Amino acid sequence: MDRDEWFDLSVPLPPGLTVSAIRRAVDYIERELSELVDIYHEQMNVFSAIVGIYGTKALDSVSNYEKHRNVDTAQQRFPDLIRRGSGPDPSPDDSLESKASKRPWAVQSHYNHPGWYIIWRYLVDSTESLEAGKPVIVWRVDIAFVEESDWKYESSRAGPEQGGRTHTFGLHRPATKLRGKAVYKRGDVVLSGGKPIPVNGD
């Protein structure tokens, strides 16, 4: 299996971020999360957050992007990562947010900040039909610069008498915005009914 052919070198990347760093980050996410699959089966939304966190940890370790030194900013606001040497108040071009989703196109954020976004598209393959020893697979990595105007507000349905999520922002026409932005896409995974599945259909 030649993973090099799954990388698209024509996709624009944040300043200084390399395909090599992304490859190493994918390997790190898949390796480390193999021990945490039980969380996915209990709390899928929590697991997506964990994938994004591990993406941040990986890039902090293997790339020229580092975790934002302001813990409140990194955990609650934007961005997760900044380009090394860009200072405590980086420009959008030096800001990188790490997201994860098991859905093929959707992106959600609690803020509508402009900047670079990296989205780790993953699937849980408990039968390890794609790769032995890898129950978690990153099948696509999207990278795009998102403007404030690209976001649309999604109001909260939370209330005192019922549950519901807090307010979020989603991308206008995410499939259009992210078309051609997949720096990494496994050739042995296809979309069927809006879900990623192995090419062999298992």
C-alpha positions in Angstrom: 0.0 0.0 0.0 1.6 3.3 -1.2 0.1 6.1 0.9 2.1 8.7 -1.1 -0.5 8.5 -3.9 -3.2 9.5 -1.5 -1.7 12.9 -0.9 -2.6 15.8 -3.2 0.4 18.2 -3.4 -1.6 20.8 -5.2 -3.8 21.7 -2.2 -2.8 25.0 -0.6 -1.5 24.6 3.0 -1.1 27.0 5.8 2.3 28.8 5.8 5.0 26.3 6.6 2.8 23.3 7.1 4.1 20.3 5.2 2.6 17.1 3.8 5.2 15.2 5.7 3.9 16.6 9.0 0.3 15.8 8.0 1.3 12.2 7.2 2.9 11.8 10.6 -0.1 13.4 12.3 -2.4 10.9 10.6 -0.2 8.0 11.8 -0.2 9.4 15.3 -4.0 9.8 15.5 -4.7 6.3 14.2 -2.1 4.8 16.5 -3.1 6.6 19.7 -6.9 6.3 19.2 -6.8 2.6 18.7 -6.9 2.3 22.5 -9.9 4.6 22.9 -12.5 3.0 20.6 -14.8 2.2 23.6 -15.3 5.9 24.0 -16.7 6.1 20.5 -19.3 3.4 21.2 -20.4 5.2 24.4 -20.2 8.9 23.3 -19.7 9.5 19.6 -19.7 13.3 19.9 -17.1 13.2 22.6 -14.9 10.9 20.4 -15.0 13.5 17.6 -13.7 16.1 20.0 -10.9 13.7 21.1 -9.9 13.1 17.5 -9.6 16.9 17.0 -7.5 17.2 20.2 -5.2 14.4 19.1 -4.8 16.2 15.8 -3.7 19.3 17.7 -1.3 17.3 19.8 0.2 15.7 16.7 0.8 18.9 14.8 2.2 20.5 17.9 4.8 17.7 18.0 5.6 17.2 14.3 5.0 20.6 12.6 5.9 24.2 12.7 2.6 24.9 14.4 2.3 24.9 18.2 -0.6 24.9 20.7 -1.7 28.4 21.5 0.0 29.3 24.8 -3.2 30.9 26.2 -5.1 27.8 27.5 -8.4 29.6 27.6 -8.0 30.6 23.9 -6.9 27.1 22.8 -9.6 25.3 24.7 -12.6 27.6 24.4 -12.0 30.0 21.5 -9.7 30.2 18.5 -7.2 29.0 17.4 -6.0 25.6 18.6 -2.6 26.2 16.9 -0.5 29.1 15.8 2.6 29.2 13.5 5.7 29.1 15.6 7.2 32.6 16.0 3.9 34.4 15.0 3.5 35.9 18.5 0.6 35.8 21.1 -1.9 37.5 18.7 -1.5 35.7 15.4 -3.1 36.8 12.2 -5.8 34.5 10.6 -3.2 33.3 8.1 -1.0 32.1 11.0 -3.9 30.5 12.9 -4.9 26.8 12.6 -8.0 25.1 14.1 -8.1 21.3 14.4 -11.6 19.8 13.8 -12.8 16.2 13.4 -15.9 14.7 11.9 -17.2 11.3 10.9 -19.4 13.0 8.3 -18.0 13.6 4.8 -18.5 17.4 4.5 -20.0 19.1 7.6 -17.9 21.4 9.7 -19.1 23.0 12.9 -17.5 25.6 15.2 -18.6 27.6 18.3 -17.1 30.7 16.7 -17.1 32.2 13.2 -13.4 33.1 13.1 -11.5 33.4 9.9 -8.4 31.3 9.6 -7.1 27.9 8.5 -9.0 24.8 9.4 -7.8 21.2 9.2 -10.6 18.6 9.4 -9.7 15.0 10.2 -12.4 12.8 8.6 -12.4 9.5 10.4 -14.2 6.3 10.6 -14.3 3.5 13.2 -13.5 0.2 11.6 -14.0 -2.3 14.4 -13.5 -5.3 12.1 -10.2 -3.8 10.9 -11.2 -4.5 7.3 -9.1 -1.7 5.9 -5.9 -2.2 7.9 -5.1 -4.8 10.6 -4.5 -3.2 13.9 -6.2 0.0 13.0 -9.8 0.2 14.3 -9.7 4.0 13.8 -8.9 5.3 10.3 -8.4 8.8 9.1 -9.7 8.5 5.6 -9.6 12.1 4.5 -7.9 15.3 5.6 -9.4 18.6 4.4 -7.5 21.9 4.8 -9.1 25.2 3.9 -8.8 28.9 4.7 -12.3 29.9 5.9 -13.5 33.5 5.9 -15.9 34.9 8.5 -18.5 35.2 5.7 -18.2 31.5 5.0 -19.9 30.7 8.4 -23.7 30.6 9.0 -25.2 30.9 12.5 -27.1 27.8 13.7 -29.2 28.8 16.7 -29.4 26.8 19.9 -32.4 24.6 20.7 -31.4 24.3 24.3 -33.8 25.5 26.9 -34.9 25.0 30.6 -37.5 22.5 29.6 -35.5 20.5 27.1 -32.0 19.6 26.2 -30.2 20.7 23.1 -26.8 21.9 22.0 -25.3 25.3 22.4 -25.2 27.7 19.5 -22.8 26.8 16.7 -21.7 28.0 13.3 -21.7 25.8 10.2 -20.2 26.4 6.8 -22.4 27.6 3.9 -22.4 24.9 1.3 -19.6 22.9 2.9 -19.2 20.4 0.0 -18.6 23.4 -2.4 -16.2 25.2 0.0 -14.2 22.0 0.6 -14.2 20.7 -2.9 -10.5 20.3 -4.0 -9.3 20.8 -0.4 -8.5 17.2 0.5 -4.7 17.1 1.0 -5.1 13.4 1.9 -7.7 11.0 0.7 -7.5 7.2 1.0 -8.1 5.4 -2.3 -9.7 2.4 -0.6 -12.6 4.4 0.9 -15.6 5.6 -1.0 -18.8 7.4 -0.1 -22.0 5.4 -0.2 -25.3 6.9 1.0 -23.3 9.8 2.4 -21.1 7.5 4.5 -17.5 6.4 4.0 -17.1 2.7 3.5 -14.3 0.4 2.2 -14.2 0.1 -1.6 -14.8 -3.6 -1.2 -18.1 -2.8 0.5 -17.3 -4.8 3.7 
